[in-house]
Amino acid sequence: MRAVIQRVSQAEVIVEGSSISRIGNGLLALVAIACQDARQDLQWMAKKIVELRIFEDGDGKMNLSLQDIQGELLLVSQFTLYGDCKKGRRPSYKDAAVPAEAEKLYNEFVAIVRELMPDVQTGKFQAIMDVRITNSGPVTLILDSRRG
C-alpha cells in the first residue's frame, strides 16, 4: 500500500461539479492498493497516517500528530501511485490491485482508519475527482507499507 500525505490547511473533493467532501486543518492522504496487499498493510498504513508527527508543537518542531491537534483527515483513492514509468512513455499499473479487489480493501482501510478517528472524509472510488488543496508548509511525505 502506498500513500502520499500532504499537510493541509484545507482540502476538498469535487465530483461532477459538486463538492462531496471537505476538511480544514489536517491531512490529505492519496492512497493506492497493491495487488499483494493484505489487512496488515491496511492496519500499518492507518496507524502511520493517524500517528505521524508532522504538525508543529509550541517550539515550532514537527512533533504533533493528527490526533494530537484534533485535525481532520481526507482519504482519496489514487491507483496511479503504482504507475511504473521505467519503460516507454505510458505508465504500467501491473502492481496496482484490480478495481474490484482495490475497492474492497480501500473500504476496509477506511473502516480501520475510522476506528482510530471516527470523522474521516473520503473521495469517491473510481470517480474522476478534482482535489483542491492548500498544502501547509508545504509538507508532503510518501509512505509505503512494504518499505516501512
PLY file of the C-alpha trace (Angstrom):
ply
format ascii 1.0
element vertex 148
property float x
property float y
property float z
element edge 147
property int vertex1
property int vertex2
end_header
0.00 0.00 0.00
1.22 3.47 -0.83
0.14 6.89 0.30
1.12 10.45 -0.42
0.42 12.51 2.69
0.00 16.27 2.48
-0.41 18.54 5.48
-3.21 20.93 4.54
-5.00 23.96 5.87
-7.93 22.92 3.68
-8.85 20.28 1.11
-11.92 19.46 -0.94
-13.05 16.77 -3.38
-15.35 17.72 -6.24
-17.13 15.14 -8.41
-19.22 16.19 -11.41
-19.14 19.82 -10.28
-20.33 19.14 -6.72
-18.30 19.14 -3.52
-18.57 15.71 -1.89
-16.12 16.19 0.98
-14.17 18.98 2.61
-11.77 19.35 5.52
-9.95 22.16 7.29
-6.62 21.82 9.10
-5.30 18.27 8.83
-4.09 15.74 6.28
-4.98 14.74 2.76
-3.94 11.14 2.05
-3.88 9.89 -1.53
-3.86 6.09 -1.16
-3.25 3.18 -3.52
-3.75 -0.53 -3.00
-1.26 -3.02 -4.46
-2.21 -6.43 -5.78
-0.33 -8.17 -2.92
-1.73 -6.00 -0.08
-3.33 -7.65 2.94
-5.04 -6.48 6.13
-1.67 -5.96 7.84
-0.74 -3.36 5.17
-4.02 -1.55 5.77
-3.53 -1.56 9.54
0.07 -0.36 9.28
-0.89 2.50 6.97
-3.89 3.58 9.06
-1.83 3.77 12.25
1.06 5.50 10.49
-1.15 8.21 8.97
-3.06 8.98 12.16
0.04 8.95 14.39
2.51 10.63 12.01
4.05 13.58 13.87
4.19 16.32 11.25
2.39 19.17 12.99
4.34 21.80 14.89
4.38 21.99 18.67
4.82 25.17 20.72
8.55 25.20 19.90
7.97 25.03 16.15
9.14 21.39 15.89
7.17 18.81 13.92
6.23 16.80 16.98
2.42 16.50 16.97
0.14 14.01 15.23
-3.23 14.44 13.61
-4.79 13.05 16.79
-2.79 15.48 18.98
-4.08 18.54 17.12
-7.57 17.07 16.61
-7.10 17.63 12.89
-9.21 16.38 10.05
-8.43 13.65 7.52
-9.43 13.26 3.88
-8.71 9.90 2.18
-8.72 9.73 -1.62
-8.11 6.56 -3.65
-5.31 7.06 -6.20
-4.28 3.92 -8.08
-1.79 5.90 -10.19
0.63 5.85 -7.24
1.53 2.41 -8.57
2.34 3.72 -12.04
5.67 2.32 -13.23
7.36 4.61 -15.75
10.63 2.68 -16.21
9.89 1.56 -19.77
8.41 3.59 -22.56
6.23 6.64 -22.10
3.00 5.09 -20.85
2.91 4.04 -17.18
2.25 0.40 -16.36
-0.10 -0.31 -13.46
0.70 -4.01 -13.11
1.39 -3.68 -9.38
-1.94 -1.97 -8.60
-4.80 -4.14 -7.38
-7.60 -4.78 -9.85
-10.53 -2.40 -9.25
-12.89 -4.86 -7.51
-10.23 -6.02 -5.05
-8.86 -2.49 -4.60
-12.31 -1.15 -3.73
-12.89 -3.90 -1.18
-9.52 -3.26 0.50
-9.88 0.53 0.27
-13.27 0.34 2.04
-11.72 -1.92 4.68
-8.89 0.62 5.07
-11.39 3.47 5.58
-13.15 1.38 8.25
-9.84 0.73 10.05
-8.97 4.44 9.99
-12.43 5.30 11.34
-11.78 3.03 14.32
-8.83 5.30 15.15
-10.52 8.57 14.18
-14.26 8.45 13.56
-14.73 11.61 11.48
-12.89 10.80 8.25
-13.87 12.25 4.89
-13.34 10.37 1.61
-13.33 10.84 -2.11
-15.39 8.60 -4.41
-13.76 5.36 -5.51
-13.08 5.16 -9.29
-14.61 8.59 -9.93
-12.99 11.41 -11.84
-12.27 13.83 -8.99
-10.96 17.35 -8.71
-8.97 17.56 -5.50
-8.34 21.09 -4.30
-5.84 21.61 -1.51
-3.89 24.25 0.28
-0.69 22.46 1.23
0.55 23.79 4.56
4.32 24.13 4.88
4.45 22.65 2.30
4.74 19.23 3.91
4.39 16.18 1.63
5.50 12.64 2.50
5.40 9.30 0.70
4.57 6.17 2.71
4.84 2.57 1.54
3.75 -0.35 3.73
6.33 -2.62 2.05
9.22 -0.30 2.78
8.25 0.66 6.33
0 1
1 2
2 3
3 4
4 5
5 6
6 7
7 8
8 9
9 10
10 11
11 12
12 13
13 14
14 15
15 16
16 17
17 18
18 19
19 20
20 21
21 22
22 23
23 24
24 25
25 26
26 27
27 28
28 29
29 30
30 31
31 32
32 33
33 34
34 35
35 36
36 37
37 38
38 39
39 40
40 41
41 42
42 43
43 44
44 45
45 46
46 47
47 48
48 49
49 50
50 51
51 52
52 53
53 54
54 55
55 56
56 57
57 58
58 59
59 60
60 61
61 62
62 63
63 64
64 65
65 66
66 67
67 68
68 69
69 70
70 71
71 72
72 73
73 74
74 75
75 76
76 77
77 78
78 79
79 80
80 81
81 82
82 83
83 84
84 85
85 86
86 87
87 88
88 89
89 90
90 91
91 92
92 93
93 94
94 95
95 96
96 97
97 98
98 99
99 100
100 101
101 102
102 103
103 104
104 105
105 106
106 107
107 108
108 109
109 110
110 111
111 112
112 113
113 114
114 115
115 116
116 117
117 118
118 119
119 120
120 121
121 122
122 123
123 124
124 125
125 126
126 127
127 128
128 129
129 130
130 131
131 132
132 133
133 134
134 135
135 136
136 137
137 138
138 139
139 140
140 141
141 142
142 143
143 144
144 145
145 146
146 147
